[in-house]
């Protein structure tokens, strides 16, 4: 039953994402709708256990949905700020250097770690290269551009903007 529920929630999410992406491009013909359903079904069968995890009912929690809705403007503002700062450093030729930073995170769930690594990777100047688990703690290996010499400060800047919100969305 849990597997079915996880696949159902993944299907609904994938179909919703397909609907948002394809909205306005076509007239939602039967062929287009069938393709969206088929792709969402295949996605849910392959990724259901990974996306929804062991507790698929957490996606039906209204509080988490509200937190996610409030997190979206914070995420977009972070993207804009990061893009502006990265562009400014390129235009002024004030590039400090590149490095790979090991960022510890307290997020335990696979879904939360995925959300955090995605939020970090879409910000200009950062890319999550690997995720490792050591002693029940996850570490993200993040490639950063325009990095100062202070690694502790860089670790805090990379994760603090997103980690508290994603923990509220993905954890208990």
N, C-alpha and C positions, 0 to 999 in steps of 0.2 A: 504494500500500500504506500509506503514511504517513497519507493522508487517511482511509482506512478505519479504521486503528488509532486515530486521533484521534477519529473519530466513535464508535467502539466504546467507548472509555474515557469519553467524554462521556455516552454512553447509560447505561453502568453507573453513573456518578456520579449522573446525573439520576434514574435509576430507584431508586437507593439513597436519595436524598433524598426522593423521593416516598414510598417505603416507610416511612421514618422519620416523615415528617409525617402520613401516613394511618394509622399503626399504632394499633390500638385503636378507631378510629372506625367501622370496618365489619368484616365477617366475611371480607374478601378474596374476594368473589364473582368469577366470571369476568368480569362486566361491569366491576367495579372494577379488576381486574388488567389487562384490555384497555385501559382508559382510561389507566392508568399507563404501560403499554408504549407506547401511541400518543403520549402527551405527551412521554415520554422520547425516542422516536424522532424526533419533530419537532424537539425541542430539540437533539438531537445533530446532525441534519442542518444546522440553522441555525448553531449555536454551536460545532461540533466543532473547526474550525480556530482559533477564538479561545480556547476553553477549554484545549485540549490543546497548541496551538501547534505549533512546528516539531519539538519533541522529545517526542512523546507517551509514550515509554517511561519518562520521569522519574516518571510517576505509579505505575509498578510497582516503584519503588525502596522496599524495605522500610524503610530508614533514614529516608526522608522521611515515611513513614506513622507511624513511632514518634515522630518529632519533632512531627508534627501532633497526635498524641494527647496528648503532653506539653504542647503549646501551648494546648490547649483550656482547662485550668484557669486558666492565666495570663490568657487572654482573658476568661474569666468573672469572675475576680477584678478585672481592670481595669474591667469594666463596673460591677461592684458598687461599687468605690471611686469611680469617676467619677459614678455616680448619687447616691451618698451626698454627695459634695462639692458637686454641682450643687444637690441638694435643700437642703443646709445653707446654701448661699449665698442661695437663694431665701427660705428661712424666716427667716434672720437679716437679710434685706435688705442684705446685704453684697456687692452686685453691683458689680463693678469696671468692666465695659464689654465691648463686642463689637468684634471686628476680624476681618479676613481676613488670614491668615498664609501666607506663601509658605514651604513646608517642602521642603527638598531631600532627595532620597532616592537611594541608590546602587543600588537594585533596578532591574535592567535588563529583566526579563521582563514581558510584559503580564500574565501570570497573577499574578506576585508583586505588581505594582503594583495590580492589582485586589484581591488579598487585603489589602494594606496599606490601601487606601482604604476597603474594607468594614470592616476592624477599627477604623479611626479613626471612620468615620461612625456605627457602632452605639454608640459611647461617648456618653453624654449630654453635651450641651454642645459637640459638635464635628460638623461636616459637611463632607465633601470636596466642593467645588463644581466644581473643574476640575483636569485633569492636563495639564501641558505638558511637552514635551521640548525642551530647549535644550542644544546642545553635548554630546549623548549623555548627558545627565543629566536625570532626571525631577524635576519639581516638582509638588507637590500644593498647591493653594490651598484652605486649610481655614478655614471660618468657626468662630470660637471665641467662647464666652461666658465671662464672668468672667475676663477676660484681664488680666494685669499689664502694666506698661509695658515690661518687658524682652522684646523679641521673640525674641532668641537663646535665652533660657531657655524660652520658649513653644515654639519650634521643636523643641528637644531633648525637652521633655516630651511633645509630641504624637507624635513618631515613635520615640523610644528604646524604649518599652515593647513595641512590636510589630515594629519593623524587623529586629532581629537574628534573631528567630524565623522571620519570614516569609522572610528571605534564606536561612536554612537549609532551609526547605521548598521554595522555588521556584527557587533558583539552584543552580549546580553544587556 
